[in-house]
Amino acid sequence: MSFEEKINKKNLPKHVAIIMDGNGRWAKGIGKLRIFGHQNGVSAVREAMEGCVKIGIPYLTLYAFSSENWNRPKLEVQALMELLVNTLAKETATFMKNGVRLNTIGNLQDLPKNCQSKLADTIELTKDNNTCVLTLALSYGSRAEIVEATKAIVRKVIDGEISVDDINESLISENLFTAGIPDPDLMIRTSGEQRISNYLLYQMAYTEFCFLDKMWPEFTREDLFETIYNYQQRERRFGKTSEQL
């Protein structure tokens, strides 16, 4: 029996977040350049996206390029930006076929103009799709996101739109890049690393974590299903006792 068959469709995570780690190390392990790993990671993105669509998970967020990734070698960054544009062009038909709406979070103004343009075009083209929201975190860092949310709230206080007493958890959530998206129920990181790397820090207060030893280009739909099955075996108490659930 496959893990897909074992999954309880009545207990699915609404939102799965993934740190797609290990592309470069996978490529180096087989004697290739790091960009070869990134290129092969595209198929794993498709596996994750179509897996979510198949079983009915409405939100998938992928950590595609962090704010810290700008510190990588210039040629690798340029290749990644080109790969992003080319992938969006090639995968638009896949988005439409699967009813996937593209979304982005992060400081997109840092991206090259052609990347910004292609992202905007794809977002516009897929805006009416409603099966799954695929969010790409690009030039994204959670600490910077929280700083920007804080600034936005302070401006509202200064302008008299709200008072200090109006500031609560919901207001902070409404001012994050992820406003309107439910907090992740499950976070998956590949490559064996066990950290969250400045990713959705505020949003993942009660997220279940799963760290996989395989590299991202090796990730398959069945890996997604197995992880979701294992997630369903956990007891999510949110501060309560087992007896209260």
Phi, psi and omega per residue, in radians:
M1 nan 2.289 3.122
S2 -1.326 2.824 3.119
F3 -1.176 -0.497 3.076
E4 -1.035 -0.708 -3.138
E5 -1.217 -0.440 -3.123
K6 -1.439 -0.297 -3.052
I7 -1.203 2.363 3.041
N8 -1.477 1.875 -3.070
K9 -1.184 -0.193 3.108
K10 -1.599 -0.014 -3.110
N11 -2.322 0.796 -3.122
L12 -1.484 2.559 2.960
P13 -1.148 2.440 3.075
K14 -1.317 -0.542 -3.018
H15 -2.419 2.135 3.059
V16 -1.947 2.239 3.071
A17 -1.958 2.434 -3.079
I18 -2.268 2.351 2.930
I19 -1.728 1.918 -3.035
M20 -1.510 1.479 -2.986
D21 -1.903 2.549 3.000
G22 1.902 0.092 -3.130
N23 -1.025 -0.881 -3.083
G24 -1.141 -0.749 -3.139
R25 -1.165 -0.609 3.089
W26 -1.100 -0.782 -3.126
A27 -1.138 -0.773 -3.140
K28 -1.104 -0.578 -3.132
G29 -1.146 -0.391 3.109
I30 -1.942 0.301 3.049
G31 1.342 0.441 -3.126
K32 -1.975 2.916 3.050
L33 -1.241 2.726 -3.095
R34 -1.011 -0.653 -3.094
I35 -1.100 -0.482 3.075
F36 -1.047 -0.662 3.101
G37 -1.155 -0.723 3.116
H38 -1.113 -0.708 3.119
Q39 -1.078 -0.725 -3.134
N40 -1.327 -0.318 3.074
G41 -1.213 -0.310 3.140
V42 -1.091 -0.665 3.141
S43 -1.142 -0.570 3.095
A44 -1.210 -0.599 3.049
V45 -1.061 -0.780 3.128
R46 -1.101 -0.709 3.106
E47 -1.051 -0.796 -3.135
A48 -1.145 -0.792 -3.108
M49 -1.115 -0.871 -3.101
E50 -1.219 -0.504 3.051
G51 -1.136 -0.755 3.103
C52 -1.104 -0.745 3.116
V53 -1.080 -0.743 -3.042
K54 -1.096 -0.688 -3.090
I55 -1.746 -0.106 3.004
G56 1.703 0.609 3.043
I57 -1.600 2.098 -2.974
P58 -1.447 -0.258 -3.115
Y59 -2.358 2.252 3.074
L60 -2.329 2.192 3.134
T61 -2.123 2.252 -3.077
L62 -2.029 2.264 3.071
Y63 -1.409 1.628 -2.989
A64 -1.565 -0.617 -3.110
F65 -2.799 2.010 -3.087
S66 -1.494 2.866 3.085
S67 -1.103 -0.504 3.105
E68 -1.307 -0.367 -3.116
N69 -1.158 -0.272 3.073
W70 -1.109 -0.323 3.140
N71 -1.409 -0.057 3.116
R72 -1.263 2.906 3.127
P73 -0.911 2.448 -3.038
K74 -0.979 -0.734 -3.115
L75 -1.121 -0.647 3.118
E76 -1.174 -0.726 3.122
V77 -1.097 -0.775 3.118
Q78 -1.058 -0.741 3.135
A79 -1.132 -0.655 3.121
L80 -1.152 -0.690 3.121
M81 -1.152 -0.716 3.091
E82 -1.128 -0.699 3.117
L83 -1.094 -0.681 3.126
L84 -1.064 -0.839 -3.126
V85 -1.094 -0.826 -3.116
N86 -1.114 -0.690 -3.125
T87 -1.152 -0.751 3.119
L88 -1.050 -0.710 3.138
A89 -1.111 -0.726 -3.088
K90 -1.341 -0.544 -3.002
E91 -1.666 -0.040 -3.136
T92 -0.993 -0.718 3.120
A93 -1.095 -0.631 3.100
T94 -1.149 -0.711 3.089
F95 -1.043 -0.803 -3.086
M96 -1.166 -0.746 -3.130
K97 -1.072 -0.646 -3.081
N98 -1.667 0.024 -3.138
G99 1.186 0.610 -3.087
V100 -1.658 2.275 3.067
R101 -1.760 2.199 -3.135
L102 -1.460 2.426 3.092
N103 -2.420 2.760 3.099
T104 -2.380 2.635 2.986
I105 -2.351 2.656 3.125
G106 2.184 -3.095 3.125
N107 -1.528 1.376 -3.005
L108 -1.149 -0.378 3.127
Q109 -1.140 -0.278 3.093
D110 -1.353 -0.313 -3.091
L111 -1.333 2.694 3.046
P112 -1.010 2.653 -3.058
K113 -1.025 -0.656 -3.125
N114 -1.175 -0.568 3.070
C115 -1.182 -0.791 3.123
Q116 -1.036 -0.738 -3.116
S117 -1.141 -0.792 -3.110
K118 -1.171 -0.672 3.083
L119 -1.075 -0.819 -3.135
A120 -1.055 -0.736 3.138
D121 -1.101 -0.763 -3.101
T122 -1.226 -0.661 3.091
I123 -1.083 -0.767 3.130
E124 -1.123 -0.742 -3.103
L125 -1.147 -0.588 -3.048
T126 -1.757 0.129 -2.964
K127 -1.077 -0.436 -3.115
D128 -1.642 -0.055 3.089
N129 -1.239 2.458 -3.008
N130 -2.386 0.299 3.103
T131 -1.434 -0.759 -3.106
C132 -2.655 2.433 3.038
V133 -1.724 2.000 3.089
L134 -1.722 1.956 -3.129
T135 -1.819 2.193 3.050
L136 -1.741 2.127 3.048
A137 -1.520 1.930 -3.024
L138 -2.186 2.297 -3.014
S139 0.832 0.795 -3.013
Y140 -1.872 2.403 2.979
G141 -2.523 2.259 -3.019
S142 -1.186 -0.639 3.113
R143 -1.084 -0.746 3.096
A144 -1.111 -0.662 3.101
E145 -1.054 -0.775 -3.137
I146 -1.160 -0.676 3.080
V147 -1.065 -0.799 -3.141
E148 -1.118 -0.685 3.091
A149 -1.099 -0.717 3.129
T150 -1.095 -0.781 3.118
K151 -1.056 -0.738 -3.128
A152 -1.094 -0.709 3.132
I153 -1.196 -0.726 3.119
V154 -1.061 -0.725 3.120
R155 -1.053 -0.690 3.134
K156 -1.163 -0.608 3.082
V157 -1.176 -0.813 -3.136
I158 -1.058 -0.702 -3.123
D159 -1.366 -0.054 3.111
G160 1.394 0.202 3.133
E161 -1.276 -0.575 3.107
I162 -2.443 2.872 3.036
S163 -1.823 2.917 3.111
V164 -1.010 -0.621 -3.117
D165 -1.210 -0.248 3.107
D166 -1.400 -0.209 -3.093
I167 -1.329 2.097 3.111
N168 -2.537 -3.083 -3.096
E169 -1.083 -0.667 -3.131
S170 -1.132 -0.698 3.139
L171 -1.135 -0.712 3.090
I172 -1.073 -0.805 3.130
S173 -1.021 -0.666 -3.122
E174 -1.183 -0.323 -3.110
N175 -1.842 0.084 3.052
L176 -1.456 2.869 3.090
F177 -1.020 -0.487 -3.035
T178 -1.585 0.271 3.142
A179 -0.888 2.287 3.136
G180 1.579 -0.112 3.110
I181 -1.894 2.285 3.130
P182 -1.110 2.646 3.088
D183 -1.066 2.581 -3.130
P184 -1.098 2.384 3.006
D185 -1.497 -0.552 -3.047
L186 -2.425 2.301 3.038
M187 -2.070 2.230 3.131
I188 -1.992 2.302 3.003
R189 -2.205 2.259 3.085
T190 -1.586 3.015 3.021
S191 1.566 -0.084 3.114
G192 1.550 -0.203 3.081
E193 -1.220 2.485 -3.071
Q194 -2.132 1.228 3.047
R195 -2.673 2.913 -3.069
I196 -1.894 -0.048 2.878
S197 0.872 0.881 3.029
N198 1.071 0.682 -3.059
Y199 -2.041 2.025 3.011
L200 0.871 0.821 -3.034
L201 -1.064 -0.794 -3.133
Y202 -1.226 -0.680 -3.027
Q203 -1.290 -0.383 -3.005
M204 -1.746 0.538 -3.134
A205 -1.018 -0.643 -3.118
Y206 -2.184 0.436 3.125
T207 -1.328 2.495 3.014
E208 -1.480 2.345 -3.097
F209 -1.822 2.523 3.030
C210 -2.439 2.120 -3.135
F211 -1.910 2.100 -3.104
L212 -1.788 2.504 -3.124
D213 -1.355 -0.344 -3.094
K214 -1.397 2.692 3.126
M215 -1.367 2.763 -3.037
W216 -1.019 -0.726 3.123
P217 -1.086 -0.279 3.133
E218 -1.574 -0.132 -3.052
F219 -1.209 2.327 -3.121
T220 -2.162 2.973 3.082
R221 -1.043 -0.657 3.135
E222 -1.160 -0.561 3.040
D223 -1.093 -0.735 3.087
L224 -1.046 -0.830 -3.103
F225 -1.122 -0.705 3.120
E226 -1.106 -0.724 3.138
T227 -1.132 -0.710 3.122
I228 -1.177 -0.687 3.080
Y229 -1.056 -0.787 3.118
N230 -1.131 -0.644 3.062
Y231 -1.025 -0.680 -3.105
Q232 -1.231 -0.257 3.111
Q233 -1.491 -0.146 -3.116
R234 -1.524 2.691 3.089
E235 -1.799 2.010 -3.126
R236 -1.686 1.897 -2.995
R237 -1.749 -0.386 -3.135
F238 0.871 0.762 3.099
G239 1.577 -0.178 3.126
K240 -1.539 3.045 3.028
T241 -1.614 2.854 3.123
S242 -1.009 -0.642 -3.085
E243 -1.191 -0.402 -3.111
Q244 -1.426 -0.292 -3.056
L245 -1.371 nan nan
